[in-house]
Amino acid sequence: MDSIEKCLRINTSIPENGLYDGSYTYDGQQREVHSNAPWRISPDPFFISDTDYAWLDNLGSHLLKFYQACNMLYSQSVRKTQPAWVVDYLDYGKPETVIEYGRMRRFKSQLPQVIRPDILPTDEGMVISELDSVPGGIGFTGSLATQYAALDCDIVGGGNGMVVGFAEMIRGVANSQQPTLAIVVSDESESYRQEMQWLASELRHIGMSAYTVHPRQILFQESTKGKTGLFLDANTVTVSSENSAELDLIQIDVVYRFFELFDLKNIPKSELMLYAAKKRNVLMTPPPKAYLEEKQTFALFHHPTLQSFWKRELGKETGDILRQIIPETWVMDNRPLPPHATIPNLLIQDLPITDFRQLSQISQKQRQLVIKPSGFSERAWGARGVAIGHDMPTEDWSDTIEMALGNFETSPHVLQKFYKSKQVRMPYYDFEKREMVMMRGRALLRPYYFVTQNNKVRLSGIQAVVCPDDKKILHGMVDAIIVPCAIWKN
């Protein structure tokens, strides 16, 4: 099968909704074909070396230690054994109900069980621009892996790695081999519903009772045949049990929370789901800890007064690795500093600064900086709200700084050093020209780690987004090539 045939085969497996259904196989005949994908299709996965694979495989356990340390830092800040300003930063802009859930003893030791960093492979090494514990792309990356594995590619995690890894993660949360899972997708996350339905279907194929549902489908029942908790009406979901005809209600063991905590007021039955989790009637992952979903944690990691904490909690190996890959980040605090104070490690031509507004006056070339919302905001995911200093006029850059500082107490923003992913070349099929095209681009790698029983971290797949090299913000776009990663064999 040549490169064009591979691209057409992948294309014919993509329905208009953007996910694979596997219902059509390319038969080798030339025809008028239009792209079904909202991205560019390449015949090849994104290849990484054995060395890079080993490094990425090892990274997951270090990121889990980072989450553990962040969780402890917040808890100790609440108890005043770490600086109180830490918890002040992480709680700004959040309603009391969200703060209270994050501090409940019920969830004290719980952490996100899905870890997905956004990694830029630069000429100087790997850099993590941010971490996501409620990431999209699980089903999408899994379906891509299935397609490319069928083309005899050595896909990271294997063709079914994302599904198996997710299943093992849920079993670990439930401490059971046969839990019943509800993947709850909100209206705000509607664009991901198709891929999560695909994921639930694949989970059922490997023997797990799994359903992707809208929050409205969740039922709370007390003392139903001696059971209290969350249920699904068997008539409204796809039931795989041989005894499905005998079922009226299906009790949920685990809720996979695919909705954002900033959106709770718009999510039907969110209070019932959280109440059931609080009362141990159901297990919920990720836990309702908004502070673990903040980009401010990168700023805290680099803060001088917290270095003894990080060294103690992370240890030398993890600390050294994270210092190499987490870019310097600052919380854009609008409060004035005393005359003798400066913003740590933030310099203009080797001179320290005392006010973020001083960055308004630097030249475009000096503005290798990014401003973005920290987390508790509808603008804090994807490419929303991201401003790159050297890619915008001075007036717009100045306005962005003022906006970020003005929103400090309601929606904190962070300032981060900008890193450019190294240039790569990758082929894709041009459906208008009906020929293969070689694109110069820059890659964003998105590895998916699942935490399984006994805190083992499993790398189950990697999505690569290769954007044209003139794009400053790397994310899924119509001009991007999106493929799974595979290991290059010499």
Phi, psi and omega per residue, in radians:
M1 nan 2.163 -3.129
D2 -1.472 3.133 -3.020
S3 -1.087 -0.732 -3.131
I4 -1.121 -0.762 3.134
E5 -1.059 -0.685 3.107
K6 -1.076 -0.804 -3.129
C7 -1.110 -0.715 3.138
L8 -1.192 -0.634 3.096
R9 -1.104 -0.780 3.101
I10 -1.108 -0.754 -3.102
N11 -1.064 -0.718 -3.103
T12 -1.239 -0.195 3.084
S13 -1.671 0.115 -3.122
I14 -1.916 1.886 3.045
P15 -1.258 3.048 -3.065
E16 -1.077 -0.426 -3.123
N17 -1.360 -0.034 3.017
G18 1.632 0.006 3.098
L19 -2.034 2.730 -3.111
Y20 -1.328 2.464 3.001
D21 -2.082 -0.159 3.058
G22 1.146 0.333 -3.014
S23 -1.572 -0.121 -3.035
Y24 -2.418 2.397 3.139
T25 -2.076 2.267 3.113
Y26 -1.133 2.296 -3.043
D27 -1.774 0.142 3.061
G28 1.583 -0.123 -3.124
Q29 -1.530 2.433 3.095
Q30 -1.215 2.444 3.125
R31 -2.747 2.953 3.080
E32 -1.377 1.889 -3.064
V33 -2.124 2.345 3.058
H34 -1.923 2.655 -3.099
S35 -1.197 2.304 3.037
N36 -1.630 -0.107 -3.033
A37 -1.782 2.433 3.028
P38 -1.451 0.537 3.055
W39 -2.654 3.037 3.140
R40 -1.538 2.381 -3.063
I41 -1.716 2.199 3.085
S42 -1.867 2.578 3.080
P43 -1.299 -0.247 -3.029
D44 -2.070 2.594 2.921
P45 -1.240 3.045 3.043
F46 -1.546 2.050 -3.045
F47 -1.519 2.379 3.012
I48 -2.138 2.716 -3.107
S49 -1.345 2.868 3.036
D50 -1.008 -0.657 -3.125
T51 -1.153 -0.796 3.123
D52 -1.148 -0.666 3.106
Y53 -1.078 -0.799 3.141
A54 -1.061 -0.697 3.128
W55 -1.141 -0.787 -3.137
L56 -1.162 -0.680 3.132
D57 -1.085 -0.644 -3.131
N58 -1.349 -0.429 -3.029
L59 -1.106 -0.614 -3.040
G60 -0.968 -0.736 -3.119
S61 -1.158 -0.558 3.105
H62 -1.256 -0.638 3.100
L63 -1.195 -0.609 3.067
L64 -1.120 -0.713 3.085
K65 -1.095 -0.607 3.093
F66 -1.115 -0.795 3.089
Y67 -1.061 -0.731 3.119
Q68 -1.059 -0.733 -3.141
A69 -1.199 -0.713 3.098
C70 -1.064 -0.711 3.117
N71 -1.090 -0.742 3.122
M72 -1.193 -0.702 -3.141
L73 -1.045 -0.781 3.127
Y74 -1.089 -0.827 -3.116
S75 -1.067 -0.742 -3.140
Q76 -1.235 -0.537 3.074
S77 -1.185 -0.665 3.070
V78 -1.050 -0.679 -3.103
R79 -1.511 0.027 3.092
K80 1.229 0.288 3.021
T81 -1.550 -0.157 2.901
Q82 -2.186 2.852 -3.055
P83 -0.937 2.370 -3.105
A84 -1.153 -0.426 -3.113
W85 -1.166 -0.334 3.096
V86 -1.091 -0.907 -3.125
V87 -1.216 -0.536 3.065
D88 -1.056 -0.839 3.099
Y89 -0.983 -0.884 -3.001
L90 -1.281 -0.288 -3.137
D91 -1.763 -0.160 -3.121
Y92 -0.982 2.359 3.042
G93 1.445 0.003 -3.075
K94 -1.796 2.426 3.078
P95 -1.189 2.762 -3.088
E96 -1.018 -0.632 -3.113
T97 -1.091 -0.718 3.123
V98 -1.151 -0.742 3.115
I99 -1.085 -0.761 -3.114
E100 -1.094 -0.769 3.120
Y101 -1.083 -0.699 -3.136
G102 -1.118 -0.416 -3.086
R103 -1.751 -0.010 -3.085
M104 -1.140 2.448 3.120
R105 -1.051 -0.508 3.131
R106 -0.973 -0.591 -3.063
F107 -1.893 0.178 -2.939
K108 -0.884 -0.834 -3.053
S109 -1.721 -0.001 -3.057
Q110 -1.357 2.489 -3.111
L111 -2.297 2.833 3.006
P112 -1.017 2.411 -3.134
Q113 -1.802 -0.077 2.985
V114 -2.030 2.227 -3.123
I115 -2.185 2.098 3.104
R116 -2.327 1.816 3.040
P117 -1.450 2.658 2.909
D118 -1.671 2.024 -3.003
I119 -2.026 2.257 3.062
L120 -1.789 2.043 3.021
P121 -1.403 1.764 -3.088
T122 -1.707 3.019 3.098
D123 -1.143 -0.385 -3.131
E124 -1.664 -0.084 -3.106
G125 2.279 -3.048 -3.108
M126 -1.364 2.471 3.086
V127 -2.331 2.320 3.084
I128 -1.683 2.035 3.135
S129 -1.389 -0.549 3.079
E130 -2.938 2.940 3.086
L131 -2.040 2.519 3.122
D132 -2.271 2.180 3.117
S133 -1.846 -0.027 3.003
V134 -2.260 1.078 -2.975
P135 -1.450 2.543 2.882
G136 -1.374 3.069 3.029
G137 1.604 0.004 -3.116
I138 -1.147 -0.926 3.112
G139 -1.201 -0.688 -3.139
F140 -1.066 -0.836 3.121
T141 -1.144 -0.649 3.094
G142 -1.106 -0.705 3.140
S143 -1.232 -0.640 3.039
L144 -1.067 -0.770 -3.129
A145 -1.049 -0.698 3.122
T146 -1.068 -0.765 -3.116
Q147 -1.139 -0.812 -3.074
Y148 -1.312 -0.534 3.059
A149 -1.113 -0.574 3.107
A150 -1.173 -0.278 3.085
L151 -1.664 0.329 3.079
D152 1.153 0.630 3.057
C153 -1.687 2.509 3.139
D154 -1.456 1.299 -3.027
I155 -1.212 2.368 3.066
V156 -1.020 2.186 -3.120
G157 1.547 -0.289 -3.102
G158 1.549 2.879 -3.093
G159 -1.055 -0.496 -3.119
N160 -1.968 0.303 -3.024
G161 -1.100 -0.688 -3.108
M162 -1.151 -0.710 -3.130
V163 -1.186 -0.830 -3.121
V164 -1.134 -0.730 3.122
G165 -1.100 -0.751 3.120
F166 -1.113 -0.729 3.128
A167 -1.081 -0.758 3.134
E168 -1.137 -0.615 3.091
M169 -1.111 -0.819 -3.133
I170 -1.119 -0.706 3.096
R171 -1.093 -0.640 3.090
G172 -1.152 -0.723 3.099
V173 -1.071 -0.761 -3.073
A174 -1.422 -0.270 -2.997
N175 0.918 0.746 -3.109
S176 -2.650 2.560 3.105
Q177 -1.465 -0.270 -3.088
Q178 -2.290 0.989 3.107
P179 -1.370 2.769 3.000
T180 -1.762 2.170 -2.999
L181 -1.966 2.353 2.960
A182 -2.043 2.034 3.026
I183 -1.560 1.878 -3.019
V184 -1.682 2.002 -3.078
V185 -1.957 2.127 -3.094
S186 -1.441 2.986 3.060
D187 -1.090 -0.646 -3.130
E188 -1.106 -0.475 3.125
S189 -1.780 0.358 -3.028
E190 -0.952 -0.621 -3.087
S191 -1.124 -0.244 3.128
Y192 -1.766 0.004 -3.039
R193 -1.071 -0.734 -3.102
Q194 -1.043 -0.770 -3.097
E195 -1.222 -0.568 3.111
M196 -1.291 -0.505 3.010
Q197 -1.168 -0.690 3.075
W198 -1.065 -0.774 -3.120
L199 -1.069 -0.810 3.140
A200 -1.069 -0.699 3.116
S201 -1.078 -0.766 3.138
E202 -1.181 -0.615 3.081
L203 -1.112 -0.681 3.095
R204 -1.129 -0.594 3.131
H205 -1.123 -0.476 3.123
I206 -1.764 0.258 2.950
G207 1.750 0.121 3.129
M208 -1.732 2.403 3.039
S209 -1.350 1.829 -3.022
A210 -2.412 2.420 -3.087
Y211 -2.467 2.377 3.015
T212 -1.726 2.134 -2.984
V213 -2.353 2.787 2.981
H214 -1.482 2.611 3.123
P215 -0.922 -0.544 -3.133
R216 -1.102 -0.411 -3.097
Q217 -1.398 -0.171 3.137
I218 -1.314 2.313 3.095
L219 -2.057 2.421 3.036
F220 -1.919 2.186 -3.135
Q221 -2.249 2.462 3.056
E222 -1.885 2.309 3.063
S223 0.968 0.799 3.026
T224 -1.492 1.861 -3.054
K225 0.901 0.728 3.113
G226 1.446 0.076 -3.101
K227 -2.071 2.455 3.067
T228 -2.132 2.371 3.117
G229 2.765 -2.683 -3.130
L230 -1.750 2.475 -3.076
F231 -2.392 2.858 2.970
L232 -2.125 2.513 3.024
D233 -1.301 2.085 -3.078
A234 -1.052 -0.386 -3.133
N235 -1.372 -0.174 -3.072
T236 -1.922 0.011 -3.127
V237 -2.282 2.852 3.057
T238 -1.358 2.041 -3.081
V239 -1.867 2.241 -3.092
S240 -1.733 -0.150 -3.071
S241 -1.193 2.510 3.065
E242 -1.136 -0.403 -3.133
N243 -1.740 0.441 -3.051
S244 -1.023 -0.533 -3.111
A245 -1.147 -0.390 -3.120
E246 -1.560 -0.118 -3.054
L247 -1.584 2.363 2.956
D248 -1.842 -0.880 3.128
L249 -2.147 2.490 3.100
I250 -1.936 2.079 3.137
Q251 -1.371 2.386 -3.123
I252 -1.614 2.274 3.054
D253 -1.612 -0.680 -3.078
V254 -2.321 2.289 2.955
V255 -1.778 2.113 2.977
Y256 -1.585 1.963 -3.026
R257 -1.390 1.647 3.044
F258 -1.781 0.988 3.030
F259 -2.593 2.679 -3.031
E260 -1.587 2.535 -3.106
L261 -1.224 -0.439 3.102
F262 -1.213 -0.255 -3.037
D263 -1.793 0.172 -3.001
L264 -0.964 -0.672 -3.073
K265 -1.140 -0.316 -3.139
N266 -1.764 0.053 -3.056
I267 -1.825 1.991 3.116
P268 -1.017 2.415 3.027
K269 1.142 0.284 3.101
S270 -1.086 -0.645 3.133
E271 -1.121 -0.661 3.129
L272 -1.172 -0.710 3.129
M273 -1.121 -0.779 -3.137
L274 -1.208 -0.630 3.094
Y275 -1.106 -0.765 3.137
A276 -1.119 -0.674 3.098
A277 -1.167 -0.709 3.121
K278 -1.068 -0.684 -3.083
K279 -1.534 0.113 3.125
R280 1.142 0.433 3.051
N281 -1.462 -0.265 3.109
V282 -2.687 2.708 3.052
L283 -1.746 2.430 -3.122
M284 -2.184 2.312 3.040
T285 -2.438 2.435 -0.122
P286 -1.182 2.738 -3.124
P287 -1.162 2.744 -3.093
P288 -1.356 1.130 -3.126
K289 -2.034 1.594 -3.076
A290 -1.100 -0.502 -3.088
Y291 -1.190 -0.392 3.087
L292 -1.422 -0.047 -3.139
E293 -1.897 0.321 -3.104
E294 -1.735 2.374 3.038
K295 -1.254 -0.230 3.079
Q296 -1.060 -0.397 -3.127
T297 -1.053 -0.518 3.078
F298 -1.161 -0.661 3.097
A299 -1.167 -0.700 3.117
L300 -1.131 -0.608 3.133
F301 -1.076 -0.580 -3.112
H302 -1.654 -0.048 -3.049
H303 -1.208 2.260 -3.058
P304 -0.996 -0.678 -3.050
T305 -1.320 -0.142 -3.135
L306 -1.839 0.070 -3.038
Q307 -1.094 -0.620 3.132
S308 -1.147 -0.639 3.089
F309 -1.084 -0.867 -3.088
W310 -1.110 -0.722 3.138
K311 -1.082 -0.710 -3.122
R312 -1.213 -0.772 -3.026
E313 -1.435 -0.557 -3.079
L314 -1.590 -0.526 -3.035
G315 1.423 2.923 -3.020
K316 -1.154 -0.835 -3.056
E317 -1.089 -0.912 -3.135
T318 -1.108 -0.749 3.132
G319 -1.043 -0.773 -3.133
D320 -1.119 -0.746 -3.135
I321 -1.116 -0.803 -3.097
L322 -1.187 -0.602 3.104
R323 -1.142 -0.486 3.114
Q324 -1.336 -0.464 -2.966
I325 -2.020 -0.278 3.101
I326 -1.597 2.033 -3.090
P327 -1.213 2.674 3.084
E328 -1.043 2.343 -3.018
T329 -2.455 2.537 -3.136
W330 -2.321 2.442 2.986
V331 -1.345 2.253 -3.090
M332 -1.455 1.399 -3.116
D333 -1.453 2.242 -3.080
N334 -1.586 0.041 -3.094
R335 -1.401 2.446 -3.118
P336 -1.187 2.537 3.087
L337 -1.583 2.696 3.008
P338 -1.138 2.788 -3.018
P339 -0.996 -0.531 -3.062
H340 -1.569 -0.006 -3.038
A341 -1.757 2.689 3.053
T342 -2.352 2.842 3.061
I343 -1.379 2.086 -2.998
P344 -0.988 2.239 2.989
N345 1.132 0.197 3.083
L346 -1.827 1.964 -2.993
L347 -2.162 2.651 2.935
I348 -2.100 1.961 -3.089
Q349 0.867 0.863 3.090
D350 1.216 0.146 3.100
L351 -1.861 2.304 3.141
P352 -1.188 2.674 3.123
I353 -2.062 2.763 -3.077
T354 -2.064 -0.112 -3.075
D355 -2.598 2.270 -3.131
F356 -1.050 -0.400 -3.136
R357 -1.160 -0.344 3.075
Q358 -1.092 -0.405 3.116
L359 -1.223 -0.250 3.124
S360 -1.176 -0.427 -3.001
Q361 -1.684 -0.087 -3.095
I362 -1.378 2.770 -3.088
S363 -1.227 2.827 -3.134
Q364 -1.051 -0.643 3.140
K365 -1.129 -0.562 -3.124
Q366 -1.384 -0.214 -3.025
R367 -1.548 0.954 3.042
Q368 -1.441 1.114 -3.000
L369 -2.417 2.697 3.124
V370 -2.201 2.418 3.014
I371 -2.063 2.326 3.127
K372 -2.697 2.689 3.083
P373 -1.075 2.558 -3.039
S374 -1.311 -0.655 -3.106
G375 3.073 -0.920 -2.990
F376 -1.476 1.227 -3.037
S377 -2.877 2.566 3.073
E378 -1.197 -0.196 3.136
R379 -1.732 0.162 -3.010
A380 -1.730 0.183 3.101
W381 -2.280 2.800 -3.043
G382 1.154 -2.542 3.132
A383 -1.692 0.126 -3.111
R384 -1.137 2.420 3.004
G385 1.305 0.036 -3.108
V386 -1.535 2.226 3.110
A387 -2.148 2.211 -3.130
I388 -1.862 2.102 -2.970
G389 -0.978 -0.808 -3.055
H390 -1.441 0.080 -3.126
D391 -1.969 0.303 -3.106
M392 -2.548 2.683 3.121
P393 -1.086 2.739 -3.091
T394 -1.007 -0.725 -3.115
E395 -1.100 -0.743 3.129
D396 -1.175 -0.664 3.099
W397 -1.097 -0.766 3.119
S398 -1.091 -0.741 3.120
D399 -1.118 -0.647 3.127
T400 -1.137 -0.724 3.090
I401 -1.072 -0.797 3.132
E402 -1.097 -0.716 3.119
M403 -1.083 -0.805 -3.123
A404 -1.093 -0.769 3.130
L405 -1.179 -0.646 3.128
G406 -1.159 -0.445 -3.116
N407 -1.696 0.190 -3.005
F408 -0.923 -0.814 -3.036
E409 -1.456 -0.223 -3.133
T410 -1.922 -0.579 3.125
S411 -2.652 1.421 -3.066
P412 -1.006 2.511 3.076
H413 -2.000 2.782 3.062
V414 -2.095 2.647 3.000
L415 -1.881 2.345 -3.071
Q416 -2.434 2.554 3.062
K417 -1.148 2.446 -3.140
F418 -1.549 2.359 3.062
Y419 -2.189 2.456 -3.125
K420 -1.780 2.216 3.066
S421 -1.172 2.510 -3.099
K422 -1.214 2.716 -3.057
Q423 -1.333 2.440 3.072
V424 -2.315 2.919 3.046
R425 -2.149 2.344 -3.086
M426 -2.579 2.412 -3.127
P427 -1.485 2.630 2.969
Y428 -2.548 2.846 -3.132
Y429 -1.654 2.158 3.096
D430 -1.557 1.961 -3.059
F431 -1.276 -0.390 3.096
E432 -1.383 -0.796 3.137
K433 -1.424 -0.285 -3.107
R434 1.013 0.848 3.122
E435 -2.705 2.835 3.084
M436 -1.363 2.472 3.132
V437 -2.226 2.403 3.067
M438 -1.666 2.126 -3.079
M439 -1.874 2.334 2.948
R440 -1.498 2.219 -3.062
G441 -2.599 -3.062 3.089
R442 -2.317 2.426 -2.959
A443 -1.800 2.508 2.933
L444 -2.035 2.173 3.140
L445 -1.811 2.333 -3.128
R446 -2.188 1.531 3.073
P447 -1.335 2.514 3.111
Y448 -1.942 2.037 3.109
Y449 -1.895 2.348 3.069
F450 -2.038 2.276 3.122
V451 -1.545 2.093 -3.095
T452 -1.871 -2.906 -3.070
Q453 -1.025 2.567 3.141
N454 1.087 0.500 3.079
N455 1.021 0.528 3.000
K456 -1.394 2.410 -3.073
V457 -1.911 2.198 -3.060
R458 -1.984 2.125 3.000
L459 -1.432 1.941 -2.994
S460 -1.867 -0.136 3.116
G461 2.995 2.785 3.098
I462 -2.379 2.212 3.024
Q463 -1.677 2.335 3.055
A464 -1.951 2.247 3.041
V465 -1.959 1.979 -3.119
V466 -1.886 1.933 -3.094
C467 -1.759 2.652 3.050
P468 -0.906 2.536 -2.949
D469 -1.234 -0.100 3.066
D470 -1.571 -0.054 3.139
K471 -1.478 2.308 3.131
K472 -1.516 -0.697 3.123
I473 -1.682 2.091 -3.119
L474 -1.671 2.093 3.116
H475 -2.847 3.024 3.115
G476 -1.096 2.133 -3.119
M477 -2.602 2.896 -3.078
V478 -1.136 -0.436 -3.137
D479 -1.553 -0.001 -3.075
A480 -1.609 2.589 2.913
I481 -1.600 2.227 3.130
I482 -2.130 2.132 -3.083
V483 -2.561 2.838 2.967
P484 -1.376 2.845 3.074
C485 -1.602 2.576 3.068
A486 -2.342 2.804 -3.119
I487 -1.567 2.216 3.139
W488 -1.348 2.183 3.105
K489 -1.862 2.103 3.129
N490 -1.187 nan nan
